[in-house]
Amino acid sequence: MTRRKEPERPLVRCAIYTRKSTEEGLEQEYNTLDAQRDAGEAYVRSQQHEGWRRLDTRYDDGGYTGANMDRPALRRLLADIEAGKVDCVVVYKVDRLSRSLLDFARIMETFDRYRVAFVSVTQAFNTASSMGRLVLNVLLSFAQFEREMISERTRDKIAAARRKGKWAGGMPVLGYGVDQTKLVVDPAEAERVRAIFALYLDRESLLDVVKELNARDWRTKRWTTRRGTERGGRPFTKCVLYQLLTNIAYVGKIRYKDEVHQGEQTPIIDSETFAKVQTLLRRNGRSGGRAKRNKHNALLRGLLCCEACGCGMTHTYTTKKQRLYRYYVCVQAQQRGWQTCPMPSLPAGEIERFVIDQIRAIGRDPTIVLETLAAARRQSEQRIVELTEERSRQRRELNDARSRLIELAATGLRDDEVSAVEERIRQAERRLTELDDERSAAAGELVSEAEVIAALGDFDGVWNCLAPQAQARVVELLVERVSYDARTESVAVSFRPAGIRSLAGGLTQQLEEAVA
């Protein structure tokens, strides 16, 4: 009697995925990733009678956390699954694939879509059954809990180290190096730090000190991370210098949030010198808020830009023989020295009169009216296009979230994920309503030539009756940007479409509202 030949088993292509959170030991001849892969290969061999075959491609993520999906080998694995190259994924433990329940649900959704099985060598379950999914979710819940506990312990450890005055990692400041996890004084850099503090006490100006430091070609702290990445080594700016002068590490202390503790490192600056610098910084930095900072009613404050440097221009002034001289100064020139900009300063009166003349000319010259209206119309139309595109993206987001909610209801995942998806739906619906309102408003900003000419007919009479502060507020309302290019000695004025629309509705009423 002849035995019936058993049907041939279909081929099951198995990909083995391994992951290790830290890079320690990766250079060893045999490490944790190799151990995980050996266990996976042994499991695949035990299933050869079922048609299982191991793929030669390695999917190893060494030095990557399981808290997110930003891992190169995992991305390659998912791409190969979508390309139809994988039938089964084998891991040593579930948390090797992911420690986040939400990320794991997304990965399993991809597995289900492409009919890919999932196997854990040390945790027996079948993803095709509801009980198997329940076991997976319980395991992932504990894995996520473990990750959160590790994060809390790490934060507590950093806080405890700071309170004891220990260095808790990161990039050291200029003047210090790192030896056996402790900050140690770098003699050469420490001398530079002392010289910087002395320079500021002598010149009493951040900008003057920055210019001197850059003239000496002194740079910020240069540091090489464990991964070999070069950081720092850049020219000084006012902000960087201010941070250096206010860093309490130089007097041997450590800051943790709002707490200050005595540090283990040797001080570089004595307490008396440090206190003098802080007093001088506070005295030079006093400000009375927006109104006081604009006490001279600079019409183009926050509107004027230096086209050559690609940065803003700030208002400043000086007095000579009881006479006030106002200027607009390039921020880059102010931060890094006058030589960095082809035209570091502009007389305030001249550029302000030019902008006001441009506003007056809108109602006098039909050509300028057409050009201004065309520019305003282009801005409005571009804004409408951007809002329409964003609306389409939000609509897709809303549809995806609704589909996801339906899937969650079918799979029975935890309530917190359902709540997160419901919040996504509420946010998408709220944003869609806002986009519709913004699109309607942008469409309403389009105006006609006759409306603008009629509205600007009273500009001169009303403008001359306004107080200087009110004039500054009106310019801010009407003008979106003023660009000055020193290379071509040209000025470009961009108007706000909403402001022009308001002008068409009645200049006198608009100006009265601006003054109110």
C-alpha positions as CSV (number, residue, x, y, z in Angstrom):
1,M,0.0,0.0,0.0
2,T,1.4,3.3,-1.1
3,R,1.4,6.2,1.4
4,R,-0.4,9.4,0.3
5,K,2.1,12.1,-0.5
6,E,1.5,15.1,1.8
7,P,0.9,18.4,0.1
8,E,4.0,20.7,-0.1
9,R,4.0,23.4,2.5
10,P,4.0,27.0,1.2
11,L,7.2,28.9,1.7
12,V,7.2,31.3,4.7
13,R,9.9,34.0,4.4
14,C,11.0,35.0,7.9
15,A,12.7,38.2,8.8
16,I,14.6,38.4,12.1
17,Y,14.5,41.8,13.8
18,T,16.8,42.7,16.7
19,R,17.3,45.8,18.7
20,K,19.6,47.1,21.5
21,S,19.0,50.4,23.3
22,T,22.7,51.3,24.0
23,E,25.7,51.2,21.8
24,E,27.9,49.7,24.5
25,G,29.3,46.3,23.4
26,L,28.4,46.7,19.7
27,E,32.1,46.5,18.8
28,Q,32.4,43.1,20.6
29,E,32.8,40.0,18.6
30,Y,29.6,38.6,20.0
31,N,27.0,41.0,21.4
32,T,23.3,41.1,22.4
33,L,22.2,41.6,18.8
34,D,24.0,38.4,17.8
35,A,22.4,36.5,20.7
36,Q,18.9,37.7,19.7
37,R,19.5,36.7,16.1
38,D,20.8,33.2,17.0
39,A,17.6,32.6,19.1
40,G,15.5,33.7,16.1
41,E,17.4,31.5,13.7
42,A,17.0,28.5,16.0
43,Y,13.2,29.1,16.2
44,V,12.9,29.4,12.4
45,R,14.8,26.1,12.0
46,S,12.4,24.4,14.4
47,Q,9.6,25.4,12.0
48,Q,11.2,24.2,8.8
49,H,8.5,21.4,8.5
50,E,6.0,24.3,8.2
51,G,7.9,25.8,5.3
52,W,9.7,28.5,7.3
53,R,12.9,29.9,5.8
54,R,15.2,32.6,7.2
55,L,15.9,35.7,5.1
56,D,19.6,36.6,4.8
57,T,18.9,40.3,5.2
58,R,19.8,41.6,8.6
59,Y,17.5,44.0,10.4
60,D,19.6,45.1,13.4
61,D,19.1,48.4,15.3
62,G,22.0,48.8,17.6
63,G,21.8,51.9,19.9
64,Y,18.2,52.8,19.2
65,T,15.4,53.2,21.8
66,G,12.1,51.3,21.5
67,A,10.1,54.3,22.5
68,N,9.7,55.5,18.9
69,M,9.8,54.2,15.4
70,D,12.8,56.4,14.3
71,R,15.0,53.4,13.6
72,P,16.7,52.6,10.3
73,A,16.5,48.8,10.4
74,L,12.8,49.0,11.4
75,R,12.1,51.4,8.5
76,R,13.8,48.9,6.1
77,L,11.8,46.0,7.5
78,L,8.5,47.9,7.0
79,A,9.5,48.9,3.5
80,D,10.3,45.2,2.6
81,I,7.0,44.1,4.1
82,E,5.2,46.7,1.9
83,A,7.2,45.4,-1.1
84,G,6.0,41.8,-0.4
85,K,9.4,40.4,0.5
86,V,8.4,39.2,4.1
87,D,5.8,36.7,5.3
88,C,6.8,36.5,9.0
89,V,8.6,38.7,11.5
90,V,10.5,37.0,14.3
91,V,11.8,38.8,17.4
92,Y,13.4,37.7,20.7
93,K,10.8,39.6,22.8
94,V,7.9,41.9,22.0
95,D,9.6,45.0,23.5
96,R,12.5,44.5,21.0
97,L,10.0,45.6,18.3
98,S,8.4,48.5,20.3
99,R,7.9,49.7,23.8
100,S,5.1,52.1,22.8
101,L,1.6,50.7,22.7
102,L,0.5,53.2,20.1
103,D,3.6,52.5,17.8
104,F,3.1,48.8,18.3
105,A,-0.6,49.1,17.2
106,R,0.6,50.9,14.0
107,I,3.2,48.3,13.3
108,M,0.6,45.5,13.8
109,E,-1.8,47.4,11.5
110,T,0.9,47.2,8.8
111,F,1.4,43.5,9.5
112,D,-2.3,42.8,9.2
113,R,-2.6,44.8,6.0
114,Y,0.1,42.8,4.2
115,R,-0.8,39.4,5.9
116,V,2.5,39.2,7.8
117,A,2.7,36.9,10.9
118,F,4.5,38.0,14.0
119,V,6.3,35.7,16.4
120,S,8.1,36.3,19.7
121,V,10.7,33.5,20.5
122,T,10.3,33.8,24.3
123,Q,6.6,34.7,24.5
124,A,4.3,32.2,22.7
125,F,1.2,33.7,21.1
126,N,-0.6,33.8,17.8
127,T,-1.5,37.2,16.4
128,A,-4.3,35.7,14.3
129,S,-6.4,35.2,17.4
130,S,-8.2,37.7,19.7
131,M,-6.5,36.1,22.7
132,G,-3.1,36.5,21.1
133,R,-3.8,40.2,20.6
134,L,-4.9,40.5,24.2
135,V,-1.6,39.0,25.4
136,L,0.3,41.3,23.1
137,N,-1.4,44.4,24.5
138,V,-0.8,43.3,28.1
139,L,2.9,42.7,27.3
140,L,3.2,46.1,25.6
141,S,1.5,47.8,28.5
142,F,4.1,46.5,30.8
143,A,6.9,47.4,28.4
144,Q,5.6,51.0,28.1
145,F,5.3,51.1,31.9
146,E,8.9,50.0,32.2
147,R,10.0,52.7,29.8
148,E,8.2,55.4,31.7
149,M,9.7,54.2,34.9
150,I,13.2,54.4,33.4
151,S,12.5,58.0,32.2
152,E,11.3,59.0,35.7
153,R,14.4,57.4,37.3
154,T,16.6,59.2,34.9
155,R,15.0,62.5,35.7
156,D,15.3,61.9,39.4
157,K,18.9,60.9,39.0
158,I,19.7,64.1,37.2
159,A,17.9,66.2,39.8
160,A,19.7,64.4,42.6
161,A,23.1,64.9,40.9
162,R,22.4,68.6,40.3
163,R,21.4,69.1,44.0
164,K,24.7,67.6,45.0
165,G,26.5,70.0,42.7
166,K,27.5,67.3,40.2
167,W,27.7,67.8,36.4
168,A,24.8,65.9,34.9
169,G,26.1,65.6,31.3
170,G,25.7,67.7,28.2
171,M,28.1,70.1,26.5
172,P,30.5,71.9,29.0
173,V,30.8,75.6,28.9
174,L,33.9,77.6,27.7
175,G,36.6,77.3,30.4
176,Y,35.8,73.7,31.5
177,G,36.5,70.2,30.2
178,V,35.3,66.8,31.3
179,D,37.3,64.2,33.2
180,Q,35.7,61.1,34.6
181,T,32.2,62.7,34.5
182,K,33.5,65.8,36.3
183,L,34.0,69.4,35.2
184,V,37.7,70.3,35.3
185,V,39.2,73.7,34.5
186,D,40.8,74.1,31.1
187,P,43.7,76.6,31.8
188,A,43.8,78.2,28.4
189,E,40.0,78.6,28.1
190,A,39.7,79.8,31.7
191,E,42.1,82.7,30.9
192,R,39.9,83.7,28.0
193,V,36.8,83.6,30.2
194,R,38.5,85.9,32.7
195,A,39.6,88.2,29.9
196,I,36.0,88.4,28.6
197,F,34.6,89.3,32.0
198,A,37.3,92.0,32.3
199,L,36.6,93.3,28.8
200,Y,32.9,93.8,29.6
201,L,33.7,95.6,32.9
202,D,36.0,97.9,31.0
203,R,33.9,98.7,27.9
204,E,30.4,98.2,29.5
205,S,28.9,97.2,26.1
206,L,28.1,93.8,24.8
207,L,28.5,94.9,21.2
208,D,31.9,96.4,21.8
209,V,33.1,93.2,23.5
210,V,31.7,91.0,20.7
211,K,33.6,93.1,18.1
212,E,36.8,92.8,20.1
213,L,36.3,89.0,20.5
214,N,35.7,88.5,16.8
215,A,38.7,90.7,16.0
216,R,40.8,88.3,18.1
217,D,39.1,85.4,16.4
218,W,38.0,83.9,19.7
219,R,35.3,81.3,19.3
220,T,32.7,79.6,21.5
221,K,33.4,76.3,23.2
222,R,34.3,73.6,20.7
223,W,33.2,70.1,21.7
224,T,33.2,66.6,20.2
225,T,30.4,64.3,21.3
226,R,30.7,60.6,21.9
227,R,29.2,60.0,18.4
228,G,32.0,62.1,16.9
229,T,29.8,65.2,16.1
230,E,31.6,68.6,16.2
231,R,29.7,71.2,18.1
232,G,30.4,74.9,18.9
233,G,33.4,76.8,17.7
234,R,31.3,79.7,16.3
235,P,31.9,83.5,16.4
236,F,30.4,85.3,19.4
237,T,27.1,87.2,19.2
238,K,25.5,89.4,21.8
239,C,23.1,86.6,22.9
240,V,26.0,84.1,23.3
241,L,28.1,86.6,25.2
242,Y,25.2,87.4,27.5
243,Q,24.7,83.7,28.3
244,L,28.4,83.4,29.1
245,L,28.4,86.4,31.4
246,T,25.4,85.2,33.3
247,N,26.4,81.5,33.7
248,I,26.8,80.8,37.4
249,A,29.0,77.8,36.7
250,Y,31.9,80.2,36.6
251,V,31.5,80.9,40.3
252,G,31.5,77.3,41.2
253,K,27.7,76.8,41.3
254,I,25.1,74.6,39.6
255,R,21.6,75.5,38.5
256,Y,18.7,73.1,38.5
257,K,15.4,74.7,37.3
258,D,14.9,77.6,39.8
259,E,17.3,76.1,42.3
260,V,21.0,77.1,42.7
261,H,23.4,74.7,44.5
262,Q,27.1,74.7,45.2
263,G,29.0,72.8,42.5
264,E,31.9,70.5,42.6
265,Q,33.9,72.4,39.9
266,T,36.6,74.9,40.7
267,P,35.4,78.5,40.2
268,I,37.0,80.5,37.3
269,I,35.5,83.9,38.3
270,D,35.5,85.4,41.8
271,S,32.1,86.3,43.3
272,E,32.9,90.0,43.4
273,T,33.7,90.3,39.7
274,F,30.6,88.1,38.8
275,A,28.3,90.3,40.9
276,K,29.7,93.5,39.3
277,V,29.0,92.1,35.8
278,Q,25.4,91.1,36.7
279,T,24.8,94.6,38.1
280,L,26.1,96.2,35.0
281,L,24.1,93.9,32.7
282,R,20.9,94.8,34.6
283,R,21.6,98.5,34.5
284,N,22.2,98.4,30.7
285,G,19.2,96.2,30.0
286,R,16.5,98.2,31.8
287,S,13.4,98.6,29.6
288,G,9.9,99.9,30.3
289,G,8.0,97.7,27.9
290,R,6.8,98.3,24.3
291,A,5.5,101.8,24.9
292,K,8.7,103.0,26.5
293,R,11.0,101.2,24.0
294,N,9.1,103.0,21.2
295,K,8.9,106.3,23.1
296,H,10.2,108.2,20.0
297,N,7.2,106.7,17.9
298,A,9.4,105.0,15.3
299,L,7.0,104.4,12.4
300,L,8.8,101.4,11.0
301,R,9.6,99.6,14.2
302,G,9.4,95.9,13.6
303,L,8.6,96.4,9.9
304,L,12.0,97.4,8.3
305,C,14.3,94.7,7.1
306,C,17.9,94.7,5.7
307,E,17.6,92.8,2.5
308,A,21.4,92.4,2.1
309,C,21.8,90.6,5.5
310,G,18.4,88.9,5.6
311,C,17.5,90.2,9.0
312,G,15.5,93.0,10.7
313,M,16.6,96.6,11.4
314,T,16.0,98.0,14.9
315,H,15.3,101.6,15.9
316,T,17.9,103.5,17.9
317,Y,18.9,107.1,18.6
318,T,21.7,109.3,19.9
319,T,21.8,112.9,21.2
320,K,24.3,115.6,20.4
321,K,24.1,119.1,21.9
322,Q,20.6,118.4,23.1
323,R,19.5,117.4,19.5
324,L,18.0,113.9,18.9
325,Y,19.2,111.8,15.9
326,R,17.2,108.7,15.1
327,Y,18.4,105.7,13.1
328,Y,17.4,102.2,12.0
329,V,20.3,99.7,12.6
330,C,20.8,96.3,11.0
331,V,20.6,93.6,13.7
332,Q,23.5,91.6,12.3
333,A,25.7,94.7,12.3
334,Q,24.6,95.4,15.9
335,Q,25.3,91.8,16.9
336,R,28.5,91.1,15.0
337,G,30.0,94.5,14.1
338,W,29.4,97.3,11.5
339,Q,31.7,95.7,9.0
340,T,29.3,92.8,8.4
341,C,26.7,94.9,6.6
342,P,27.0,97.1,3.5
343,M,24.7,99.7,5.1
344,P,24.5,99.1,8.9
345,S,22.3,102.2,9.7
346,L,19.8,104.4,8.0
347,P,18.5,107.9,9.0
348,A,15.0,107.2,10.5
349,G,13.4,110.4,9.2
350,E,14.3,109.8,5.5
351,I,13.1,106.2,5.3
352,E,9.9,107.0,7.2
353,R,9.1,109.9,4.9
354,F,9.6,107.6,1.9
355,V,7.1,105.1,3.2
356,I,4.5,107.7,4.0
357,D,5.0,109.2,0.5
358,Q,4.3,105.7,-0.9
359,I,1.0,105.5,1.0
360,R,0.1,109.0,-0.3
361,A,1.0,108.1,-3.8
362,I,-1.4,105.1,-3.9
363,G,-4.3,107.5,-4.2
364,R,-2.6,109.9,-6.6
365,D,-1.0,107.8,-9.3
366,P,-3.3,105.3,-11.1
367,T,-0.2,103.1,-12.0
368,I,0.8,102.8,-8.4
369,V,-2.8,102.0,-7.5
370,L,-2.8,99.1,-10.0
371,E,0.6,97.8,-8.9
372,T,-0.4,98.0,-5.2
373,L,-3.8,96.3,-5.8
374,A,-2.1,93.6,-7.9
375,A,0.4,92.9,-5.2
376,A,-2.3,92.8,-2.5
377,R,-4.5,90.6,-4.7
378,R,-1.6,88.2,-5.2
379,Q,-1.1,88.0,-1.5
380,S,-4.7,87.3,-0.9
381,E,-4.9,84.7,-3.6
382,Q,-1.8,83.0,-2.4
383,R,-3.2,82.9,1.1
384,I,-6.4,81.4,-0.2
385,V,-4.4,78.7,-2.0
386,E,-2.4,77.9,1.2
387,L,-5.6,77.7,3.2
388,T,-7.2,75.4,0.6
389,E,-4.2,73.1,0.7
390,E,-4.2,73.0,4.4
391,R,-7.9,72.3,4.5
392,S,-7.4,69.3,2.2
393,R,-4.7,68.0,4.5
394,Q,-7.0,68.5,7.6
395,R,-9.8,66.7,5.8
396,R,-7.5,63.7,5.1
397,E,-6.4,63.7,8.7
398,L,-10.0,63.7,9.8
399,N,-10.9,60.8,7.6
400,D,-7.8,58.8,8.7
401,A,-8.7,59.5,12.4
402,R,-12.3,58.3,11.9
403,S,-11.1,55.2,10.1
404,R,-8.7,54.5,12.9
405,L,-11.4,54.9,15.5
406,I,-13.5,52.3,13.7
407,E,-10.5,49.9,13.7
408,L,-9.9,50.4,17.4
409,A,-13.5,49.7,18.1
410,A,-13.1,46.4,16.3
411,T,-9.8,45.4,17.9
412,G,-10.7,46.4,21.4
413,L,-7.5,48.4,22.3
414,R,-7.2,50.5,25.5
415,D,-9.4,53.4,26.2
416,D,-6.6,55.9,26.4
417,E,-5.7,55.3,22.7
418,V,-9.4,55.7,21.7
419,S,-9.4,59.0,23.7
420,A,-6.3,60.1,21.8
421,V,-7.9,59.4,18.4
422,E,-11.2,61.1,19.5
423,E,-9.1,64.2,20.4
424,R,-7.4,64.1,17.0
425,I,-10.9,64.2,15.4
426,R,-12.0,67.1,17.6
427,Q,-8.9,69.1,16.7
428,A,-9.3,68.4,13.0
429,E,-12.9,69.5,13.0
430,R,-12.0,72.6,14.9
431,R,-9.2,73.5,12.5
432,L,-11.5,72.9,9.5
433,T,-13.9,75.5,10.9
434,E,-11.1,78.0,11.5
435,L,-9.8,77.4,7.9
436,D,-13.2,78.1,6.4
437,D,-13.4,81.4,8.4
438,E,-9.9,82.4,7.4
439,R,-10.6,81.6,3.7
440,S,-13.7,83.7,3.7
441,A,-11.8,86.5,5.3
442,A,-9.0,86.3,2.8
443,A,-11.5,86.3,-0.1
444,G,-13.1,89.5,1.4
445,E,-9.8,91.3,1.3
446,L,-9.9,91.7,-2.5
447,V,-10.7,95.4,-3.3
448,S,-11.3,97.5,-6.5
449,E,-9.3,100.4,-7.8
450,A,-12.2,102.9,-7.4
451,E,-12.7,101.9,-3.7
452,V,-9.0,102.5,-2.8
453,I,-8.7,105.8,-4.7
454,A,-11.9,107.1,-3.0
455,A,-10.7,106.0,0.5
456,L,-7.2,107.5,0.2
457,G,-8.6,110.9,-0.9
458,D,-8.7,112.2,2.7
459,F,-5.3,110.6,3.8
460,D,-3.3,113.9,4.0
461,G,-5.8,115.8,6.0
462,V,-6.5,113.0,8.4
463,W,-2.9,111.9,8.8
464,N,-1.7,115.4,9.7
465,C,-4.3,115.5,12.5
466,L,-3.0,112.4,14.2
467,A,-0.6,112.3,17.1
468,P,2.8,110.6,16.5
469,Q,1.9,107.5,18.5
470,A,-1.3,107.1,16.5
471,Q,0.6,107.5,13.2
472,A,2.9,104.7,14.2
473,R,-0.1,102.4,14.9
474,V,-1.7,103.3,11.6
475,V,1.5,102.5,9.6
476,E,1.8,99.1,11.5
477,L,-1.8,98.4,10.5
478,L,-1.3,99.2,6.8
479,V,2.3,98.1,6.1
480,E,3.4,94.5,6.2
481,R,7.1,94.8,5.4
482,V,9.6,97.4,4.3
483,S,12.8,96.0,2.7
484,Y,15.9,98.1,2.2
485,D,18.7,96.7,-0.1
486,A,21.9,98.6,0.3
487,R,23.5,96.8,-2.7
488,T,21.0,98.4,-5.1
489,E,19.9,101.3,-2.8
490,S,16.3,100.3,-3.3
491,V,13.3,100.2,-1.0
492,A,10.3,97.9,-1.4
493,V,7.0,98.4,0.6
494,S,4.5,95.6,1.0
495,F,1.1,96.5,2.2
496,R,-1.3,94.4,4.2
497,P,-4.3,93.3,2.2
498,A,-6.5,93.5,5.3
499,G,-5.3,97.1,5.9
500,I,-6.1,98.1,2.3
501,R,-9.5,96.6,2.6
502,S,-10.1,98.6,5.8
503,L,-9.0,101.7,3.9
504,A,-11.5,101.0,1.2
505,G,-14.2,100.9,3.9
506,G,-13.4,104.4,5.1
507,L,-10.1,105.9,6.1
508,T,-11.4,108.4,8.6
509,Q,-13.2,105.7,10.6
510,Q,-10.3,103.4,10.4
511,L,-7.9,106.0,11.7
512,E,-10.3,106.8,14.5
513,E,-10.4,103.2,15.5
514,A,-6.6,103.0,15.4
515,V,-6.3,105.9,17.8
516,A,-9.0,104.5,20.2
